[in-house]
Amino acid sequence: MNNYRKIVIADDSEAEQRYTSDYRGRVQDKNVTIKQEPMFALTYYEKMSDVKRSVNFHKYIEDLNSSGVLSKRLRITNMEAPLTEEQVKFHFALIDTHTSAIVADEKSASKRFARAIDFYLVQDFSSAVSDLTQTILLDGDFFPAYFMRALIRCKQLEYQKAEQAAETETLGDKRKEITAVDYEVVRKDLDKVITLAPDFVYAYYNRANVSAMLKDYRAAVADYDKAVELNPDFADAYFNRGLTHIFLGNNKLGISDLSKAGELGIVSAYNVIKRFTDQTE
């Protein structure tokens, strides 16, 4: 556990240096912020990477993209790109367009979902959750709605925790602390995704990340295990499972997973291995 604390640096800033253009050469010596790879989202915008990574795919999402309901191609990614000012304006305008479409066809779950994505992209999380809930009421088998509702609720809880920490530090304002109970709705939505789409690997991965956040590391490992069973080239799952193994004291397994993550394109994994082996020599 002490080794884990030495190598895992809590940092709220974007770890964009993971994929800087000068990654070639002595990659393992780069000063890279070490943190868990983030959760996956369904979004239209993805950051470009200098390192070729596998394309994330699921037939249901591809069918949704082919339906013509969405304004752009939906991507499965955990490298979400921030929107430009023009893109924000575009999605605010789309919200109005989708609202008209919903009024004309109130029973369409996919049209509700399309508007929810736009609300998410302009950071109106409460409206996004409301539309996702309505999507589920219209079609209880529409698993992308559960998946995105879980992600957004998790982000809301993380923002609340950050705000509370800042207010406690500056004002001494102590509100009710966010606990594991608050994350139960997130878990339940991911459980539902797995029930409806047991081959949707990103639900196992996201649920594992939630378990790790809550320090339920053995549950996290079990879900990362399932994720790599379904997708043996799932770099992010290997990386996060590697960190979790190290925390649990399974150092050999952790290094093996991090090495695999590095082979699959997460170059910062080599830096973690170097730091860890330096600490243990």
N, C-alpha and C positions, 0 to 999 in steps of 0.2 A: 504493500500500500504506500509506503514511504517513497519507493522508487517511482510509483505512478505520479505522486504529487510533484516529484522533482521534474518529470518530463512533460507532464500535461499542464500547460499554462492557460489559465482562464483569461480570455481576452475578448471583449465585446466588439472590437474593431473587425472590419472585413479582412479576412486572410487572403487577399487577392494575390499576395506574393507567392502563393502555392504554384501559380502557373505563369510566372514571369518568363519573358522570352529568353533569358540567359540561363535557363534551367540546365542546359547541357553542361557536361564537364563534371566537376566535383559536387554533384547535386547534394550529397549527404552533408556537406559543410555549410549549406545555406542556412541563414538564421530564419527559420520558418516558425510561425506561431502554430503550436500544436493544439488542435481542438477536434472534437468529434465532427465528422462529415455531417452536413445538415440534412434535414428531412426533405423528402421529395414533394413536389407540387405539380399541379396541372396548370400550365400557364402558356402564354404565347411568346414569351421573351426569355432567351437563354444567353448567358455569358459565353463568349467564345473562349476556347482553351487552346494553348499552344501544344498541348499533349492530346493525341487522338484517344478518345474514350469511346466506349461502345454506345451504340444508339439505343435509347430506351424505347421499348415497343410493347403494345398490348392491342390485340385485335379489336376489343370493344372501343378503345380510344380511337383507333383508326377508322372504325365504322362511324363513330361520332363525328370525326373530321370529314368524312365523306357525305354526311347527311345534309350539309349546306346550312345548318342552323347557326354554326359558330362563325364569327367574323374573320378569324384567322385560324391557322393550324395550331391545334393544341399540342403542347409538348409535355413530356414527362421528364422533369429535371429537378436537380437540387442545386443548380447553379443559376438561380433566378437573376435576371438582369433588371436593374432599376429603369423605370420609364423616363423618357425625355419629356419635356414640357409639352411638345407637340403630341406625343403618344397619350399623355394624360388627357389632353383636350379631345383627342380622337375617341377615347373610351368614355368620357363623359357624354359625348354626343351619341355614342352607341347605346348608352343606358336609356336615353330618350327613345331611340329607335326600337330597342327591345321592349320598352314599356308599351309602345303602341302595338307591337306584335303580340304581347301578352294579353292586352285588352281584347284583341281580335280573336285570340285562342287561349282562353284561360285554363284549359285542361292540359296544355302542353308542358310536360316536365322539362324537356330539353330547352325550351325557350326561357324558362325560369333559370335553368342552369347557366345558359349563355349570359344572362344579365348578372348572375351571381359572380361569374368570372370577371366581368367588367367592374363590378363593385369592388372585388378583391384587388384588382390592378390599380384602382385609384385610392386604395387603402381605406375604403369604407367597409370595415370588417363587419360591423353589426348588420348593415343592409345585406351584405353577402351571406352571412349566416341565416338571416331571415329568408332569403330567396332559396338557399339550399334546403332549409327545413320545408319550405313549400314544395320544392322539387320532390322531396322524399314523400310528402303527403300525397302527391299526385302519382308517384311511381316508386313504390317501396323497394323495387329491385334495381334502381338506378344507382349503382355503387359509386360512381365518381362523385356524387353529391355527398355521400357519407365521408369519402376520402378527403375531399376539400374542406368539409365542415370540421373534421378532426384537426386538420392542419391549421386552419384559421383560429379555432378555439385555442389550440396550443400556443400559437403566436400571441394571441390576446393575453393569455396567462403569463407568458414570458415578459411581455411589455409591462404588465401590471406589476410583476415582481421587480423589474428594473426600476419602475417609477417609485415603488414603495421603498426600495433600498436607497434611492436618491433622496426621497423626502425624509426618511428616517435619519439619514446622515446630516442633512442640512437643517431640518426643522424639528427633528426629534418626534415626528408624527408617526406613531405606531398604529397601523390599522390591522385588521384581521389578516393574519399570515395566510398565504396561499399554500395549501397542503396537497398531499396525494389525492385526497377526496375530490379536489377541484379538477383533477385530471381524469377522473373516472369517465366523464362524458366523452373525452377524447379517446380513451381506450375502447369504450363501447362502440363508437363509430368505426374504429379500425377493426374491431371484432366482427362487426357486421359486414364490412368490406370483404374480409377473409371468408366469411360464410357464403357470401354471394359470388365472389370471384376468387376461389382458393389458389388460382395461378397468378394472381396479381401480386407479384413479388414485392412491390414497393410498400404495400400495406404491412407486411411482416417487418420490413426494414424500419418504417416509421414507428411501428409499435415498439420495436426494439429500442429505438432512440428515446421514446417516451419512458420506457422502463429504466433505461440508463439514467435519464434525468432524475427519476425518482429513486435512484440507487438500488433498484431491483435488478442487480447485474446478472443473476442466473437466468431470469426471465428474458433479459436482453440477449444473452448468448443463445438461448433456445430459438429465438426469432431470427437472429442473424444466421444461425445454423440452417433454418428453413429457407432463408433468402438465398444462401449460396447453394443449397441443394437444388432449388428451382432455377437458379442462374449461376453456374459455376464461374462466370466471368464478372461477377458483381463486385467491382473494386471497392466501392464505398462500404459494403457490408464486411468485407475482409478487414478493411482499415479499422472500422469501429469495433469489430469483434476482437481485433488484435489489442486495441487499447483496453477493452473490457477484460480480456484474459489477463493482461498485465496487472490490472487493478486487483483481480482475484488471486494473483500470485502464480498464475499459469504462464510463467515467463517464456518458456520454450514455444508454447502454442501461440502466444502473442507475437513473438518475433517472426514466426512462420507466416502468420496472417498478414503482418505488416509487409513482409517481403513479397508476398503474393499481390498485395495492393499496389506496391511499387511497380511490379512487373506489368500490372494492368493499367498503369497510367497515373496513379497518385504519387507523384515524385517526392512529395514531402514525407512519405513513409520511410524513405531511406534516412532522412534526418532524425526521425524518431528512433529508428533502430540504432543509429550512431550514438545518440544521446544516452539511450538506455544501456547499450553495451559499455560506453565510457563510464557510466555510473556503477556498473556491476563488476568492472574489471578490478 
